[in-house]
């Protein structure tokens, strides 16, 4: 069974650190798992069919 109420263990990450490691994060109540896609120019994630780049 899928658990939609997953809460990551540990304290919240610093924004600067989170930008450098591209780990999972919360966006608009969704857990986002960034992936590397060379066709779209680097790291980002898919949000309902729209590629969102991470700069």
Secondary structure, DSSP 4 states (H G I P E B T S, - for coil): ---TT---SSSPPPHHHHHHH---EEETTEEE--EEEGGGTEEEEEETTEEEE--
